[in-house]
Amino acid sequence: MSGEEKISRKLMIAATMLFFRSHRNPGVRGWELKNRLGKNYMKILELLNHKLSELGLQVKTVFEDESSQDLDRAKFYVTLTHPLTMSDLVTSEYRIDEIAVLAITLSIIFSRGGKASVKDVMEVLETKLPKWKAETYLERAIRRGYINKTEDDVLTVGWRAKVELEPRELLKSILEAQTKVETKIDKEELK
């Protein structure tokens, strides 16, 4: 087998491992890739990333512990290169109020250093939605992996939010939306 054929074969193996789940959650650990692809697995992932970019996809690396940059313990996922637009989200399985609950919940968690009590989050959500709806959407976000809930009713960021969302971008979007609302209110008061 020629060198080009070996690389092509390794690209196929890497794509298969990343696209098809073998665990409960998607993604592949670095050590799994290293075992199948060899010690130069990061070069194979770079080549795969280049090919995926033509389709609007990318290989994303999520470290288990943000203080440790150990690639063997990191998890690799295939994600979109650009965030979905509102029209994309609306045509998907998500309702706009469900997205709002997720955004509010994650912004509370992010703003409190990565943890927030269910009680505190529900207090905020209940100012905008009926309790049953807020609970339903929060539970759905937990089931989908965007949020984790501990036994003592503390919410943290889930694996899916770590993969699909950028905390700074979410908080920036919320602040920009708040500024637009305040500007609109100020303009209406001046009339």
C-alpha positions in Angstrom: 0.0 0.0 0.0 1.4 3.4 -1.0 1.8 6.3 1.4 -1.1 8.1 -0.2 -3.4 5.0 0.1 -2.4 4.7 3.8 -3.3 8.4 4.5 -6.6 8.0 2.6 -7.4 4.9 4.6 -6.6 6.7 7.9 -8.8 9.6 6.8 -11.7 7.2 6.3 -11.2 5.6 9.7 -11.0 9.0 11.4 -14.2 10.1 9.7 -16.0 6.9 10.5 -15.0 7.2 14.2 -16.1 10.8 14.4 -19.4 10.5 12.5 -20.7 7.2 13.8 -21.4 6.9 17.5 -19.9 4.0 19.5 -20.7 5.4 22.9 -23.9 6.9 24.4 -22.7 10.4 23.4 -21.0 11.3 20.2 -17.3 12.2 20.0 -14.1 10.3 20.2 -11.4 10.5 22.8 -7.9 11.3 21.7 -6.4 8.0 23.0 -9.0 6.1 20.9 -7.9 8.0 17.8 -4.3 7.5 18.7 -4.8 3.7 19.0 -6.5 3.4 15.6 -4.6 6.0 13.6 -1.1 6.1 15.2 0.8 8.7 17.1 0.5 11.2 14.3 -3.3 11.2 14.6 -3.5 15.0 14.9 -2.0 15.4 11.4 -4.7 13.1 10.1 -7.4 15.2 11.9 -5.9 18.3 10.3 -6.3 16.8 6.9 -9.8 15.6 7.7 -10.6 19.1 9.0 -9.5 20.6 5.7 -11.8 18.3 3.7 -14.7 18.9 6.1 -14.3 22.7 5.8 -15.6 22.5 2.2 -18.9 21.1 3.6 -19.2 23.7 6.4 -18.0 21.3 9.1 -15.0 21.1 11.4 -13.3 18.8 13.9 -13.6 20.5 17.3 -11.5 19.6 20.3 -13.0 19.8 23.8 -10.7 19.3 26.7 -12.0 17.4 29.7 -10.4 19.9 32.1 -9.8 23.4 30.8 -6.6 23.6 32.8 -5.2 20.5 31.2 -4.5 20.5 27.4 -4.0 16.7 27.2 -5.0 15.7 23.7 -5.2 12.0 24.6 -7.9 12.8 27.2 -9.7 15.4 25.1 -12.8 14.6 23.1 -13.1 15.3 19.4 -16.4 16.1 17.6 -17.6 17.1 14.2 -19.5 20.4 14.4 -20.7 23.2 12.1 -18.2 25.9 11.2 -20.8 28.7 11.5 -23.6 29.1 14.0 -27.1 28.4 12.8 -29.3 31.4 11.9 -32.7 31.9 13.6 -34.4 30.6 10.4 -32.3 27.5 10.6 -33.3 27.0 14.2 -36.9 27.6 13.6 -37.0 24.9 10.8 -35.3 22.5 13.2 -37.0 20.7 16.1 -36.5 23.7 18.4 -39.2 26.2 19.3 -38.2 29.8 19.8 -39.3 29.8 23.5 -37.3 26.6 24.0 -34.2 28.3 22.6 -34.8 31.3 24.9 -35.0 29.0 28.0 -31.7 27.4 27.0 -30.0 30.7 26.3 -31.2 32.2 29.6 -30.2 29.1 31.6 -26.8 28.9 30.1 -26.2 32.6 30.5 -27.0 32.3 34.2 -24.7 29.3 34.5 -21.9 31.0 32.7 -22.3 34.3 34.6 -22.1 32.4 37.9 -18.8 30.6 37.2 -20.2 27.4 35.7 -22.9 26.5 38.3 -26.4 27.7 39.2 -29.1 26.2 41.4 -32.3 25.0 39.7 -34.2 27.2 42.1 -32.4 30.4 40.9 -32.8 29.5 37.3 -36.5 28.7 37.7 -37.1 32.0 39.4 -35.8 33.9 36.4 -37.6 31.6 33.9 -41.0 31.9 35.7 -41.0 35.7 35.2 -41.4 35.1 31.5 -43.1 31.6 31.1 -45.6 29.5 33.0 -43.8 27.2 35.5 -44.8 24.0 33.7 -43.4 25.3 30.4 -40.1 26.4 32.0 -39.7 23.0 33.7 -40.5 21.1 30.5 -38.0 23.0 28.4 -35.3 22.8 31.1 -35.8 19.1 31.4 -35.6 18.8 27.6 -32.3 20.7 27.6 -31.0 18.3 30.3 -32.0 15.2 28.3 -30.4 16.6 25.1 -27.1 17.2 26.9 -26.9 21.0 26.9 -27.2 21.1 30.7 -26.2 18.8 33.5 -28.2 18.5 36.7 -26.6 17.1 39.8 -28.4 15.2 42.6 -28.4 18.4 44.8 -30.2 20.4 42.0 -27.2 22.3 40.7 -27.0 23.0 37.0 -23.8 23.0 35.1 -22.9 23.2 31.4 -23.5 19.9 29.5 -21.3 18.2 27.0 -23.4 19.4 24.0 -23.2 23.1 25.1 -19.4 22.8 25.4 -19.3 21.4 21.8 -21.9 23.5 20.1 -21.7 26.9 21.9 -19.1 29.5 22.6 -19.9 31.1 26.1 -18.5 34.5 25.1 -20.6 34.6 21.9 -23.7 33.7 23.8 -23.2 36.3 26.5 -22.2 38.9 23.8 -25.4 38.2 21.9 -27.5 38.5 25.0 -25.9 41.8 25.9 -26.3 43.1 22.4 -30.0 42.2 22.4 -30.4 43.9 25.8 -28.8 47.1 24.4 -31.1 47.0 21.4 -34.1 46.7 23.7 -33.0 49.5 25.9 -32.3 51.8 22.9 -35.8 51.1 21.5 -37.4 51.9 24.9 -35.3 55.1 25.1 -36.5 56.2 21.6 -40.1 55.5 22.5 -39.9 57.5 25.7 -38.5 60.5 23.7 -41.6 60.6 21.5 
